[in-house]
Amino acid sequence: MYGLFSFALSYAVMYWPLVRVTAGMAALVLAVLPLVTLLLAAAQLLQRLGRGMLFGLLLALAGIVLATPSGVHGGSQALIHPGG
């Protein structure tokens, strides 16, 4: 029962705001979410940040920066975008 409520509640809380923002902002939030989770786990000493994990974190951030438009609210196009 706890798993059902936890799963349903977490998705409801996560998706409710996402339908009220632009698609670019929603994509940015969803892309950064795993990185924030890792940093919070490390801050609470639940996850050890080794060199490999730190490198992966920086690589993921670089990918997000490259794939994000300069104006998330609909400015110029991203450096890397589908459709060429």
Secondary structure, DSSP 8 states (H G I E B T S, - for coil): -HHHHHHHHHHHHHHHHHTTS-HHHHHHHHHHHHHHHHHHHHHTTSS---HHHHHHHHHHHHHHHHHS-SSTTT-S--SS-TT-
